[in-house]
């Protein structure tokens, strides 16, 4: 049970770090964005800019579970290998 909880916590930490990296990337892209007004040609100009994607909740939960299972398997194999040595 302890290994399962550890795997779940590692999975949540990895997903949190991934989300922080995505936010950082979007923030940097927003800071460095320079609009190209030559393409506008008097047409409608956009007044807002958004970089990013939206993931469905089920995909996020499935991802957390899959990463937790893979992490649990790695922890289990590591403990088996450690016990064999």
Secondary structure, 3 states (H helix, E strand, C coil): CHHHHHHHHHHHHHHHHHHHHHHHHHHHHHHHCCCCHHHCCCCCCCCCCCCCCCCCHHHHHHHHHHHHHHHHHHHHHHHHHHHHC
